[in-house]
Amino acid sequence: MAVHDAIDVLNGKWKITIITCLLFGPRRYSEIMRDVKGISGKVLSRELKEMEINLLISRSVISTQPITVSYSLTDYGTSVQPIITVLSEWGQTHRKQISKKTKDR
């Protein structure tokens, strides 16, 4: 089922947050670590590898001294932005509904 495929690719606590971070442009590993609060280095590495396998991001090695690695969204990865926008809007509505329900008690 196509929905399962989409959920499989975006599954996990961090992928959507990483994509959102990269929507602002290419980032180095350390910049992503700083921007994505609470993620460990091991988990970030794993998530980036999975996202690269799924063609959402590209990894560029820049031959500086020391070598710099930069991550950016592919065109395909950028296509997830409308989904993130809708999820964000739904999350805001949900939060209001839950807050309203809690206040009504």
C-alpha positions in Angstrom: 0.0 0.0 0.0 1.4 3.4 -0.9 0.7 5.0 2.5 2.8 2.3 4.1 5.6 3.1 1.7 5.5 6.8 2.6 5.3 6.1 6.3 8.3 3.7 6.0 10.4 6.4 4.3 9.5 9.1 6.8 9.3 6.8 9.8 11.1 7.7 13.0 11.3 10.5 15.4 13.8 12.6 13.5 13.5 12.4 9.7 10.8 15.1 9.3 12.8 17.4 11.7 16.0 16.8 9.6 14.1 17.5 6.4 12.7 20.7 7.9 16.2 21.7 8.8 17.5 21.1 5.3 14.7 23.0 3.7 16.7 26.1 4.7 19.6 25.0 2.6 22.6 22.7 2.7 24.0 22.0 6.2 27.1 20.4 7.6 26.7 17.5 10.0 27.6 19.7 13.0 25.0 22.3 11.9 22.3 19.6 11.7 23.3 18.3 15.2 23.0 21.8 16.6 19.6 22.5 14.8 18.0 19.1 15.7 17.8 19.3 19.5 18.1 16.1 21.3 19.4 13.8 18.6 22.5 11.8 19.2 25.4 11.6 16.7 24.9 7.9 16.2 21.2 8.3 15.4 21.8 11.3 13.1 24.3 9.3 11.1 21.9 6.4 10.8 19.0 8.7 9.8 21.1 10.6 7.2 22.3 7.2 5.7 18.7 6.0 5.4 17.5 9.3 3.9 20.3 9.1 1.3 19.4 5.6 0.4 15.8 6.8 -0.1 17.0 9.6 -2.3 15.7 12.3 0.0 19.1 13.9 0.6 22.4 14.1 -1.1 25.8 14.0 0.6 28.6 16.2 -0.8 32.2 15.9 0.2 34.1 19.2 -0.2 37.8 18.8 -0.4 38.8 21.4 2.2 41.3 21.0 4.9 39.9 19.2 6.9 37.4 17.6 4.5 33.9 19.0 4.9 30.7 17.0 4.3 27.5 18.8 3.4 24.0 17.5 3.2 21.2 18.9 1.1 17.7 17.9 0.0 17.3 16.5 -3.4 14.5 17.7 -5.6 12.7 14.5 -4.6 13.3 15.3 -0.9 12.0 18.8 -1.4 8.8 17.3 -2.6 8.0 16.3 1.0 7.6 20.0 2.0 3.9 20.1 1.3 3.3 17.0 3.4 5.2 18.6 6.3 3.2 21.8 6.0 -0.1 19.8 6.1 1.2 17.8 9.1 2.2 21.0 10.9 -1.2 22.6 10.3 -3.0 19.4 11.5 -0.7 19.3 14.6 -1.7 22.9 15.5 -5.4 22.1 15.1 -5.0 18.9 17.1 -3.2 20.8 19.9 -6.1 23.3 20.1 -8.6 20.5 20.1 -6.8 18.7 23.0 -6.4 21.9 24.9 -10.0 22.8 24.5 -11.1 19.3 25.6 -8.8 19.6 28.7 -10.3 23.0 29.6 -13.9 21.7 29.2 -13.4 19.1 31.9 
